[in-house]
Amino acid sequence: MEVQLSPKHSTGGLRACIPGARVLPHRGLVFLDPEGMADLAGRLASRGLPGPTRERILAHELFHILEPACPEPLAELAAHLFAGAFLNLRDFPGAIDLPDTVWEARPAETR
């Protein structure tokens, strides 16, 4: 598998679960958009969630490559869970997708 940095508009990617990521599994390529990665890093930091951004994206996309038959919408939840377990993260990677109102209303013990 080859990972390349490339602006998102130029990849013509197969899918884009994570902003800034495009996967071409038949060619063994993952394209990461530096702007999308910077946006994700900023969102992680604003919520006090640790990086690493690149590894989070790659682990998430790796699930989709390994399990292409996983049905939507379960595929996104499964990819988040896989990334969390693969990287041994304390936080749930899908938390970044929560709207700000939901994130701010979470129970105090999860902050």
C-alpha positions as CSV (number, residue, x, y, z in Angstrom):
1,M,0.0,0.0,0.0
2,E,1.4,3.4,-0.9
3,V,0.4,6.6,0.8
4,Q,0.6,9.9,-1.0
5,L,-0.1,13.5,-0.1
6,S,-2.3,15.0,-2.7
7,P,-5.0,17.7,-2.9
8,K,-8.4,16.1,-2.6
9,H,-9.7,17.5,-5.9
10,S,-7.0,15.8,-8.0
11,T,-7.2,12.1,-6.8
12,G,-10.4,11.0,-8.3
13,G,-10.7,8.6,-5.4
14,L,-13.0,5.7,-5.0
15,R,-14.4,6.8,-1.7
16,A,-14.0,9.5,0.9
17,C,-15.1,8.5,4.4
18,I,-12.7,10.8,6.1
19,P,-12.4,14.3,4.7
20,G,-9.1,14.4,2.8
21,A,-8.7,10.7,2.3
22,R,-9.2,8.8,-1.0
23,V,-8.6,5.1,-1.4
24,L,-7.9,3.3,-4.6
25,P,-7.6,-0.3,-3.3
26,H,-7.2,-1.9,-6.7
27,R,-4.1,0.2,-7.2
28,G,-2.9,-0.1,-3.6
29,L,-3.0,3.7,-3.1
30,V,-4.3,5.9,-0.3
31,F,-4.2,9.7,-1.0
32,L,-4.2,12.1,2.0
33,D,-5.1,15.7,1.4
34,P,-2.8,17.9,3.6
35,E,-5.6,20.5,4.0
36,G,-8.1,17.8,5.1
37,M,-5.5,16.4,7.5
38,A,-4.9,19.9,9.0
39,D,-8.6,20.4,9.4
40,L,-9.0,17.1,11.2
41,A,-6.0,17.9,13.4
42,G,-7.6,21.2,14.3
43,R,-10.9,19.6,15.2
44,L,-9.1,17.0,17.3
45,A,-7.2,19.7,19.2
46,S,-10.3,21.8,19.7
47,R,-11.9,18.9,21.4
48,G,-8.9,17.9,23.5
49,L,-8.4,14.7,21.6
50,P,-4.9,13.5,20.9
51,G,-3.5,12.8,17.5
52,P,-1.9,11.2,15.5
53,T,-4.0,12.5,12.6
54,R,-2.4,10.6,9.8
55,E,-2.5,7.3,11.7
56,R,-6.1,7.8,12.6
57,I,-7.0,8.3,8.9
58,L,-4.9,5.4,7.7
59,A,-6.3,3.0,10.3
60,H,-9.9,4.0,9.4
61,E,-9.3,3.6,5.7
62,L,-7.5,0.3,6.3
63,F,-10.7,-1.2,7.7
64,H,-12.5,-0.3,4.5
65,I,-9.8,-1.9,2.4
66,L,-9.8,-5.1,4.5
67,E,-13.6,-5.3,4.8
68,P,-15.1,-3.8,1.6
69,A,-18.3,-5.9,1.9
70,C,-19.2,-4.4,5.3
71,P,-22.6,-2.7,4.7
72,E,-23.3,1.0,5.3
73,P,-24.0,2.5,7.8
74,L,-22.2,-0.1,9.9
75,A,-19.0,0.3,7.9
76,E,-18.4,3.8,9.3
77,L,-18.9,2.7,12.9
78,A,-16.8,-0.4,12.4
79,A,-14.0,1.6,10.8
80,H,-14.0,4.0,13.8
81,L,-13.9,1.1,16.2
82,F,-11.2,-0.7,14.2
83,A,-9.1,2.5,14.2
84,G,-9.5,2.9,17.9
85,A,-8.5,-0.7,18.7
86,F,-5.7,-0.8,16.1
87,L,-4.1,2.4,17.5
88,N,-5.0,1.6,21.2
89,L,-6.8,5.0,21.5
90,R,-8.5,6.1,24.7
91,D,-11.1,8.1,22.9
92,F,-13.6,6.9,20.3
93,P,-12.4,8.1,16.9
94,G,-16.0,8.7,15.7
95,A,-16.4,11.4,18.4
96,I,-14.9,13.8,15.9
97,D,-18.0,13.4,13.8
98,L,-20.4,14.5,16.5
99,P,-22.0,17.9,16.2
100,D,-20.7,20.5,18.6
101,T,-24.0,20.6,20.5
102,V,-23.8,16.8,21.2
103,W,-20.1,17.0,22.0
104,E,-20.6,19.8,24.6
105,A,-23.7,18.0,26.1
106,R,-21.8,14.8,26.9
107,P,-21.7,13.6,30.5
108,A,-19.0,15.2,32.7
109,E,-17.3,11.8,33.3
110,T,-16.4,11.5,29.6
111,R,-14.7,14.9,29.5
